[in-house]
Amino acid sequence: MPEVLTPDRPEDDAEALSPLHGSAAAAVLLMLFSEDEAAEILARLEPEEVRQLGYAMYDVADVEIEEVNQALDQFVTKAKKRTTIGYGASSHIRGAMHKALGPERADNMLARITPPTRSTRLSLLKWMEAGEIAAIVEGEHPQLIAVVLAHLEPPVAAMVLSRLPLEKQEDVIYRVATLGPIGTEALDDAEAILSVGSPSVKGGTLQRGGTSEAAAIMNNVRKDVEQRIIRALNKRDKIVAQTIEEEMFIFDNLIDLDDKNMGALLRNVDTGLLVVALKGANDMLKARMLGCMSQRAAQSITDEMEERGPMRLAEVIDAQKQIVVDARRLAEQGVIMLAAKGDEFV
């Protein structure tokens, strides 16, 4: 570890400095390593982590000595709390199994219980631009495109989808929604269109896609694209279309309503239903909703929630879904506006 620098400022000035946190503290540590050491660390990070850390490294270029020491102190404190149980776990488990069962029996057991891993070009898609990915896959079968989109982060997948020919977009989303486990053969085909020479893995499947994945992608496309695809999906499979729509807007999204629309929603929701729904809400949304009520109404809701005691999760989820249905109905009637993507409203 690099040597800790000695402060040359008065102690009271050092205490006045706000400690660095998150990316800033990590950037300070990384700047203290050699280029080769820093490169080894960066190579293990995700693209978004590299981007954030890169920005932070420029921001801390003129960091003061006391801040360097604070960042090092944070690192040492956290390092002392970590165990080494996860390091070399695979070799440790394999060694123990071999000694206990013998090589042949151990390998048979490990083949059944070891989590599937696959190092392919698909995992490198996250480093590619959406336009580049779209150019590669646009001429391929919608099923293969769906496999590729299922390996992307929803915002990137949405950009790729938007660049595909219009006649393919609905079909691709439908296939993402109904994808299910992906077999090795499908993965090999997806690799092939990306010009990958990785060795094939025999057998096995990988779980990707589903209506939640499709909804996540749809939440990141423009409103006109969303409406066009949903209309087409309704003609093809109403159940899939309805499920995707339901998962595109969930109870937690209500936190984005402004005070006026939140108040209007709460005035039109059954109090008993709201009590049940808030039992399973996160603290931020709960505080947001109660904050848009009168003090008396908020206290009444809080008291009733306490009186009800533990409730079945299924009952809470049903109540939350009903409130989302009410919110959509009120939006269609023009009573409230649900914030959509960008500056659009529905």
C-alpha positions in Angstrom: 0.0 0.0 0.0 1.3 3.5 -0.8 2.9 5.4 2.1 0.5 7.6 4.1 1.3 11.3 3.6 1.9 13.5 6.7 -0.3 16.5 6.9 1.4 19.9 7.0 -1.7 21.9 7.9 -3.0 22.7 11.4 -5.2 19.9 12.9 -8.3 22.1 13.1 -8.1 22.9 9.4 -7.8 19.2 8.6 -10.9 18.4 10.6 -12.8 21.1 8.7 -12.3 19.2 5.4 -15.3 17.0 4.4 -14.2 13.4 3.9 -14.2 12.0 0.4 -16.7 9.3 -0.3 -17.6 6.9 -3.1 -16.0 7.6 -6.5 -13.9 10.4 -5.2 -12.3 8.3 -2.4 -11.7 5.4 -4.9 -10.2 7.8 -7.4 -7.7 9.1 -4.8 -6.6 5.5 -4.1 -6.3 4.7 -7.7 -4.2 7.8 -8.4 -1.7 6.5 -5.8 -1.0 3.3 -7.7 1.3 2.9 -10.7 -0.2 2.9 -14.2 0.1 -0.9 -14.4 -1.5 -1.4 -11.0 -4.3 1.0 -11.8 -4.9 -0.7 -15.1 -5.4 -4.1 -13.4 -8.1 -2.6 -11.2 -9.9 -0.7 -14.0 -9.9 -3.9 -16.1 -12.1 -5.6 -13.5 -14.8 -2.8 -13.5 -18.0 -2.3 -15.5 -18.2 0.4 -18.2 -20.3 2.7 -16.0 -17.9 2.3 -13.1 -14.9 3.1 -15.3 -16.7 6.2 -16.6 -17.6 7.5 -13.1 -14.1 6.7 -11.8 -12.5 8.5 -14.7 -14.5 11.6 -14.0 -13.6 11.4 -10.4 -9.9 11.0 -11.1 -9.8 14.3 -12.9 -11.8 16.0 -10.1 -9.3 14.9 -7.4 -6.2 15.8 -9.3 -5.5 18.7 -6.9 -6.7 16.9 -3.8 -5.1 18.0 -0.5 -2.9 15.9 1.8 -5.5 15.5 4.5 -8.1 14.3 2.0 -5.6 11.6 0.8 -5.1 10.4 4.4 -8.9 10.3 5.0 -9.4 8.2 1.8 -6.7 5.8 2.9 -8.2 5.6 6.4 -11.6 4.7 4.9 -9.9 2.0 2.8 -8.1 0.5 5.7 -11.2 0.5 7.9 -13.3 -1.2 5.3 -10.5 -3.7 4.4 -10.3 -4.8 8.1 -14.0 -5.7 8.1 -13.7 -7.9 5.0 -13.0 -11.6 5.1 -11.1 -13.7 2.6 -13.7 -16.4 2.4 -14.7 -15.5 -1.1 -11.2 -15.5 -2.5 -10.2 -18.7 -4.3 -13.6 -20.3 -3.3 -13.8 -22.4 -6.5 -10.5 -24.1 -6.0 -11.1 -24.6 -2.3 -14.5 -26.2 -3.0 -13.1 -28.4 -5.8 -10.2 -29.5 -3.6 -12.5 -30.4 -0.7 -14.9 -32.3 -3.0 -12.0 -34.3 -4.6 -10.7 -35.3 -1.2 -14.1 -36.3 0.1 -15.5 -38.1 -2.9 -12.6 -38.8 -5.2 -11.9 -37.1 -8.5 -14.5 -38.9 -10.7 -17.4 -38.6 -8.2 -16.4 -35.1 -7.3 -16.3 -33.9 -10.9 -19.8 -35.4 -11.5 -21.1 -33.6 -8.5 -19.5 -30.3 -9.4 -20.9 -30.5 -12.9 -24.4 -30.5 -11.4 -23.9 -27.8 -8.7 -21.4 -25.3 -10.1 -23.1 -22.1 -11.3 -23.0 -21.8 -15.1 -20.4 -19.4 -16.5 -19.8 -18.5 -20.0 -17.2 -16.0 -21.3 -18.3 -14.8 -24.7 -18.5 -11.7 -26.9 -22.0 -11.3 -25.6 -20.6 -10.1 -22.3 -18.5 -7.5 -24.1 -21.6 -6.0 -25.7 -21.8 -3.5 -22.8 -18.6 -1.9 -24.1 -20.1 -1.3 -27.6 -22.1 1.7 -28.8 -25.9 1.1 -29.5 -25.5 2.2 -33.1 -22.7 -0.4 -33.6 -24.8 -3.2 -32.1 -27.8 -2.2 -34.2 -25.8 -2.2 -37.4 -24.5 -5.8 -36.6 -27.9 -7.3 -35.8 -30.5 -5.5 -37.8 -30.4 -8.0 -40.7 -30.6 -11.0 -38.4 -33.6 -13.1 -37.3 -35.7 -11.4 -34.6 -35.1 -14.3 -32.2 -31.3 -13.8 -32.4 -31.8 -10.0 -31.9 -33.9 -10.7 -28.9 -31.1 -12.8 -27.4 -28.6 -10.0 -27.9 -31.0 -7.4 -26.5 -31.5 -9.5 -23.4 -27.8 -9.3 -22.7 -27.8 -5.5 -22.7 -28.7 -2.9 -20.1 -32.3 -1.7 -20.7 -31.4 1.9 -21.8 -28.9 0.5 -24.3 -31.3 -2.2 -25.5 -33.9 0.5 -26.0 -31.5 2.5 -28.2 -30.7 -0.6 -30.2 -34.4 -1.4 -30.6 -35.2 2.1 -31.8 -32.5 1.8 -34.5 -34.0 -1.4 -35.9 -36.4 -1.4 -38.9 -39.9 -0.5 -37.7 -41.4 -3.8 -38.9 -39.0 -5.7 -36.6 -39.4 -3.8 -33.3 -42.7 -5.3 -32.1 -41.6 -8.8 -33.0 -38.3 -8.4 -31.2 -40.0 -7.1 -28.0 -42.5 -10.0 -28.1 -39.6 -12.5 -28.4 -37.7 -10.8 -25.5 -40.9 -11.1 -23.4 -41.3 -14.8 -24.2 -37.6 -15.7 -24.4 -37.2 -17.9 -21.3 -34.1 -20.0 -20.8 -31.6 -19.6 -23.7 -29.9 -22.8 -24.8 -26.3 -23.1 -25.8 -27.1 -23.4 -29.5 -28.9 -20.0 -29.4 -26.0 -18.4 -27.6 -23.6 -19.9 -30.2 -25.7 -18.5 -33.0 -25.7 -15.0 -31.3 -21.9 -15.3 -31.0 -21.6 -16.1 -34.6 -23.4 -13.0 -35.8 -20.9 -11.0 -33.6 -18.0 -12.8 -35.4 -16.8 -14.5 -32.2 -14.5 -17.4 -32.2 -15.1 -18.4 -28.6 -15.2 -22.1 -27.8 -18.7 -23.6 -27.4 -20.0 -24.8 -24.0 -21.7 -28.1 -24.2 -25.2 -28.3 -22.8 -26.9 -26.0 -20.3 -29.1 -23.0 -20.5 -29.1 -19.3 -19.5 -32.1 -17.5 -18.1 -32.7 -14.2 -20.0 -35.6 -12.2 -21.2 -39.2 -12.3 -19.9 -41.9 -9.7 -19.6 -39.9 -7.8 -16.9 -36.9 -7.4 -19.3 -39.2 -6.4 -22.1 -40.9 -3.8 -19.9 -37.5 -2.4 -18.8 -36.5 -1.9 -22.4 -39.9 -0.4 -23.3 -39.5 2.1 -20.4 -36.5 3.5 -22.1 -37.9 4.1 -25.6 -39.7 7.2 -26.8 -43.4 7.5 -26.1 -44.5 7.2 -29.7 -42.4 4.0 -30.2 -43.8 2.6 -27.0 -47.4 3.2 -28.1 -46.9 1.8 -31.5 -45.3 -1.4 -30.2 -47.9 -1.9 -27.5 -50.7 -1.6 -30.1 -49.0 -4.2 -32.3 -48.5 -6.5 -29.3 -52.2 -6.2 -28.3 -53.1 -7.5 -31.8 -50.6 -10.4 -31.5 -51.0 -11.4 -27.8 -53.1 -9.4 -25.4 -51.9 -11.2 -22.3 -48.2 -10.5 -23.1 -49.0 -6.9 -24.0 -51.0 -6.4 -20.8 -48.3 -8.0 -18.7 -45.6 -5.7 -20.2 -47.8 -2.6 -19.6 -48.4 -3.6 -16.0 -44.7 -4.1 -15.4 -43.8 -0.8 -17.1 -45.6 1.2 -14.5 -45.5 -0.1 -10.9 -46.5 1.2 -7.5 -43.0 2.5 -6.8 -43.2 4.8 -9.9 -45.8 6.8 -8.1 -43.0 8.6 -6.2 -42.4 10.6 -9.4 -45.8 12.3 -9.2 -45.7 16.0 -8.2 -47.6 17.2 -5.1 -50.7 18.3 -7.0 -51.1 15.0 -8.9 -50.2 12.9 -5.8 -52.8 14.7 -3.8 -55.4 14.1 -6.5 -54.6 10.4 -6.7 -54.8 10.0 -2.9 -58.2 11.7 -2.8 -59.5 9.2 -5.3 -58.1 6.1 -3.7 -59.9 4.0 -1.1 -58.3 4.6 2.3 -58.5 0.9 3.3 -56.7 0.0 0.1 -54.0 2.6 0.7 -53.4 1.3 4.2 -52.7 -2.1 2.9 -50.5 -0.9 0.0 -48.4 1.3 2.2 -47.6 -1.6 4.5 -45.2 -2.9 1.8 -44.1 0.4 0.4 -40.5 1.6 0.7 -39.9 4.3 3.3 -39.4 7.1 0.7 -42.6 6.4 -1.1 -44.5 6.0 2.2 -43.2 9.4 3.5 -43.9 11.0 0.1 -47.5 9.9 0.1 -48.2 10.7 3.8 -46.5 14.1 3.2 -49.1 14.9 0.5 -52.0 14.4 3.0 -53.2 16.6 5.8 -51.5 15.9 9.1 -54.7 14.4 10.5 -55.2 12.1 7.6 -51.6 11.0 7.6 -51.7 10.2 11.3 -55.0 8.2 10.8 -53.4 6.1 8.0 -50.2 5.5 10.2 -52.3 4.5 13.2 -54.4 2.0 11.1 -51.2 0.5 9.6 -49.9 -0.2 13.1 -53.2 -1.6 14.2 -53.3 -4.0 11.3 -50.1 -5.8 12.2 -48.3 -8.2 9.8 -50.1 -8.8 6.5 -49.7 -11.3 3.7 -47.4 -10.1 0.9 -49.9 -11.2 -1.7 -52.5 -9.0 -0.2 -50.2 -6.0 -0.2 -49.1 -6.5 -3.8 -52.8 -6.8 -4.9 -53.6 -3.5 -3.2 -50.6 -1.8 -4.8 -51.6 -3.1 -8.3 -55.2 -1.8 -7.7 -53.9 1.7 -6.9 -51.8 1.6 -10.1 -54.9 0.6 -12.0 -56.7 3.6 -10.3 -53.8 5.9 -11.3 -54.0 4.8 -14.9 -57.8 5.3 -14.9 -57.5 8.8 -13.4 -54.8 9.6 -16.0 -57.1 8.5 -18.9 -59.9 10.7 -17.4 -57.6 13.7 -17.2 -57.7 13.9 -13.4 -54.0 13.4 -13.0 -50.9 13.3 -15.2 -48.4 10.4 -14.9 -44.9 11.6 -15.8 -43.6 9.9 -18.8 -40.2 9.9 -20.5 -38.5 13.2 -21.2 -41.0 16.1 -21.1 -44.0 14.1 -22.3 -47.0 13.3 -20.2 -49.9 10.9 -20.5 
